[in-house]
Amino acid sequence: MSDQDEKQRIHRQFLYSGLFLLSTPFLYISFTLTDPIGLVGEKQELPSETILYIALGEFFKILLVLWLYPTKDLLNPYSETFGTGLTVLGTGSGEPGDNQSLFRLPLLRKEKPLIVSSLAGQFLEVLKGICHFVLSLLLCHAILVLFGAPVIQDWLLTLQFSFILVCWLFFPLCLVFRPASILTELFYISLWDYQCNLLVVTKWRFLTACIGTWMGAIAMPLDWDRPWQKWPLPCLFSATAALVIFNFIIFFQLLNSLYGNRLRKTLFPKKINKVKFF
């Protein structure tokens, strides 16, 4: 991976974090106008406007980031170079004879893929990406149920919250992996290379959303008898706060990494010492 490619990927993460922070006030306004607390109490559902805003917001964030910092391998079904390449999950070189790279995808990787037209391959990648999103939604719903979410009662709330959570989890991964390979990469998440800062950021953004959701559940069984304690409002608010804090930290870290020296020179110019001659 060249330095230029690495810089492009860092800029993608930087821009996404900035766009997430910019969209946060509008998300707060959406919460205020649609009153999810009251709607959950009355109709047992989350506001459709908020769900639509989050889904479209994530979709257009990714489109804008990839438009400004494009990659030709996003929909290339035979490319393993998008994101970080075959060395993501191992220390091998990625060559066919490298055993460390072969174990990465023992069932799905093909040494000699079937040759199809470029347009057909890209269309197939889009369909696979949509299927991965739907499968992610079903898996998220099942995991929430296993962790105690209502199965029959309030099933619509669980499904709606699963959709919101998958939007926050799935779309940022498209900055690193091809959409048609996201579930496969998540299966090997414990093997992601920690020497790659991009993967560290991606992994902790994913885990932050999951941990934030889990921590929100702590408030639900408490006997405070508040309307915001009803499922899934504490988890929704907690996951939102966790992602805002995480993207805030990452944004300023990458800002310092990319433009720190330039900003310091602009804001704090060094005074030129004048030499006095006697």
C-alpha positions in Angstrom: 0.0 0.0 0.0 1.4 3.3 -1.1 1.6 6.4 1.1 -0.9 8.1 -1.2 -3.4 5.3 -0.7 -2.9 5.4 3.1 -3.4 9.2 3.1 -6.6 8.8 1.1 -8.0 6.3 3.6 -7.1 8.5 6.5 -8.9 11.4 4.8 -12.0 9.2 4.4 -12.1 8.5 8.2 -11.4 12.2 9.0 -14.2 13.4 6.7 -16.7 10.8 7.9 -16.0 11.7 11.6 -16.5 15.4 10.7 -19.7 14.8 8.8 -21.0 12.7 11.7 -20.3 15.6 14.1 -22.0 18.0 11.8 -25.1 15.9 11.5 -25.4 15.5 15.3 -27.2 18.8 15.9 -29.7 17.9 13.2 -30.2 14.5 14.8 -30.9 16.3 18.1 -33.4 18.5 16.4 -35.1 15.4 14.9 -35.4 13.9 18.3 -36.9 17.1 19.6 -39.4 17.6 16.8 -40.6 14.0 16.6 -40.6 13.3 20.3 -39.6 9.6 20.3 -40.2 9.3 24.0 -43.9 10.2 23.7 -44.3 8.2 20.5 -42.8 5.0 22.0 -45.2 5.4 25.0 -48.3 6.0 22.9 -47.8 4.0 19.6 -45.0 1.6 20.5 -42.8 2.7 17.6 -39.9 5.0 16.9 -40.5 8.1 14.7 -40.2 7.1 11.0 -38.7 10.6 10.3 -35.8 9.9 12.6 -35.2 6.5 11.2 -35.2 7.9 7.7 -32.9 10.7 8.6 -30.3 8.4 10.1 -30.4 5.9 7.2 -30.2 8.6 4.5 -27.7 10.5 6.5 -25.3 7.6 6.7 -25.9 6.7 3.1 -25.1 10.2 1.8 -22.1 10.6 4.2 -20.5 7.5 2.6 -21.4 8.7 -0.9 -19.8 12.1 -0.3 -16.7 10.7 1.3 -16.2 8.2 -1.5 -16.9 10.9 -4.1 -14.3 13.2 -2.7 -11.8 10.4 -2.0 -12.7 7.7 -4.6 -11.5 4.2 -4.9 -11.7 2.1 -8.0 -11.9 -1.2 -6.0 -15.1 -0.5 -4.1 -17.2 -2.6 -6.5 -14.4 -4.7 -8.0 -15.4 -8.3 -7.1 -11.9 -9.6 -7.7 -10.0 -7.0 -5.9 -8.6 -7.7 -2.4 -6.8 -4.3 -2.3 -9.7 -2.2 -1.2 -9.3 -1.2 2.5 -6.0 -2.8 3.5 -5.6 -5.9 1.3 -5.0 -9.5 2.2 -2.6 -8.5 5.0 -5.5 -7.2 7.1 -5.9 -10.5 8.8 -2.4 -11.8 8.8 1.2 -10.9 8.4 1.6 -12.6 5.1 2.4 -11.0 1.8 -1.0 -11.9 0.3 0.6 -14.1 -2.5 -1.2 -17.3 -3.4 1.6 -19.3 -2.0 1.6 -17.6 1.4 0.0 -19.9 3.9 -0.8 -17.0 6.3 -2.9 -15.3 3.7 -4.6 -18.5 2.6 -6.2 -19.1 6.0 -7.8 -15.7 5.9 -10.8 -16.8 3.8 -10.6 -20.6 3.8 -14.1 -21.1 2.4 -14.8 -18.1 0.3 -11.5 -17.1 -1.3 -11.0 -18.3 -4.9 -7.5 -18.4 -6.5 -8.9 -18.2 -10.0 -12.3 -16.4 -10.0 -14.8 -16.9 -12.8 -14.3 -14.1 -15.4 -17.4 -12.1 -16.1 -18.0 -8.6 -17.6 -17.0 -5.6 -15.5 -20.5 -4.2 -15.5 -22.1 -7.5 -14.5 -19.5 -8.0 -11.7 -20.2 -4.5 -10.3 -24.0 -5.1 -10.4 -23.5 -8.4 -8.6 -21.4 -6.6 -6.0 -24.2 -4.1 -5.4 -26.7 -7.0 -4.9 -24.3 -8.7 -2.6 -23.9 -5.5 -0.5 -27.6 -5.2 -0.2 -27.9 -8.8 0.9 -25.2 -8.3 3.5 -27.1 -5.3 4.8 -30.3 -7.3 5.1 -28.5 -10.2 6.7 -26.8 -7.8 9.1 -30.2 -6.4 10.1 -31.5 -9.9 10.8 -28.4 -10.9 12.8 -28.6 -7.6 14.8 -32.3 -8.3 15.5 -31.5 -11.8 16.7 -28.6 -10.7 18.9 -30.8 -8.0 20.5 -33.4 -10.6 21.3 -30.8 -13.0 22.8 -29.7 -10.1 25.0 -33.2 -9.6 26.3 -35.1 -7.5 23.8 -38.9 -8.3 23.4 -39.6 -11.1 20.9 -43.3 -10.6 20.3 -44.3 -7.6 22.3 -42.6 -4.5 21.0 -41.2 -6.5 18.1 -41.5 -3.4 15.8 -39.4 -1.3 18.2 -36.7 -4.0 18.2 -36.7 -4.1 14.4 -36.6 -0.4 14.1 -33.8 0.0 16.6 -31.9 -2.9 14.8 -32.2 -0.9 11.5 -30.8 2.2 13.1 -27.9 0.3 14.8 -27.0 -1.5 11.5 -26.9 1.8 9.7 -24.4 3.1 12.2 -22.4 -0.1 12.1 -22.6 -1.2 8.4 -22.0 2.0 6.4 -18.7 3.1 8.1 -17.3 -0.3 7.3 -17.8 0.5 3.6 -14.9 3.0 4.0 -12.5 0.1 4.6 -14.1 -3.1 3.1 -16.1 -3.9 0.0 -19.8 -3.9 1.0 -20.1 -7.5 -0.4 -17.4 -8.7 2.1 -18.3 -6.9 5.3 -19.9 -9.9 7.1 -17.0 -12.0 6.1 -14.5 -9.5 7.5 -16.5 -9.1 10.7 -16.2 -12.9 11.2 -12.5 -12.4 11.4 -12.6 -9.2 13.5 -10.4 -10.6 16.2 -7.6 -11.1 13.6 -7.6 -7.6 12.3 -4.0 -6.2 12.1 -3.4 -3.8 15.0 -0.4 -2.3 13.1 -2.9 -0.7 10.7 -4.2 2.5 12.4 -7.1 2.5 10.0 -8.3 -0.9 11.1 -7.9 0.1 14.8 -10.2 3.2 14.2 -12.7 1.1 12.3 -12.8 -1.7 14.9 -13.2 0.6 17.8 -16.0 2.6 16.1 -17.8 -0.6 15.6 -17.2 -1.8 19.2 -18.1 1.7 20.6 -21.6 1.5 19.1 -22.1 -2.0 20.5 -20.8 -1.1 24.0 -22.8 2.1 24.0 -26.0 0.2 23.2 -25.3 -2.4 25.9 -24.6 0.3 28.5 -27.9 2.0 27.8 -29.7 -1.2 28.9 -28.5 -0.6 32.4 -31.1 2.2 32.9 -34.1 0.1 31.8 -34.6 -2.1 34.9 -34.2 0.7 37.4 -37.4 1.6 39.3 -37.3 5.3 38.4 -40.5 4.9 36.3 -39.4 7.5 33.7 -40.9 7.4 30.2 -37.4 7.4 28.6 -36.6 4.1 30.3 -38.9 2.2 27.9 -37.2 -0.1 25.3 -35.2 0.9 23.2 -34.8 4.5 24.1 -32.0 4.2 26.7 -30.0 2.1 24.2 -30.7 4.5 21.4 -29.6 7.6 23.4 -26.6 5.8 24.8 -25.4 4.5 21.4 -25.8 8.0 19.9 -23.8 9.6 22.7 -21.1 7.0 22.5 -20.7 7.5 18.7 -20.6 11.3 19.1 -17.9 11.1 21.7 -15.9 8.6 19.7 -16.1 10.5 16.4 -15.2 13.7 18.3 -12.0 12.1 19.6 -11.1 10.6 16.2 -11.8 13.8 14.4 -9.4 15.9 16.4 -6.8 13.2 16.5 -6.8 13.0 12.7 -7.0 16.8 12.5 -3.8 17.0 14.5 -2.2 14.2 12.4 -3.1 15.7 9.1 -3.0 19.4 9.6 -1.5 19.9 13.1 1.8 21.3 12.0 0.2 23.7 9.5 -2.4 24.9 12.1 0.3 25.5 14.7 2.4 27.5 12.2 -0.6 29.5 11.3 -2.0 30.2 14.7 1.3 30.4 16.6 3.9 31.8 14.1 7.4 31.8 15.4 8.9 35.3 16.0 12.0 35.9 14.0 14.9 36.9 16.3 16.4 40.1 15.1 20.2 40.2 15.3 21.5 43.4 16.7 24.8 44.8 15.5 26.8 47.0 17.8 
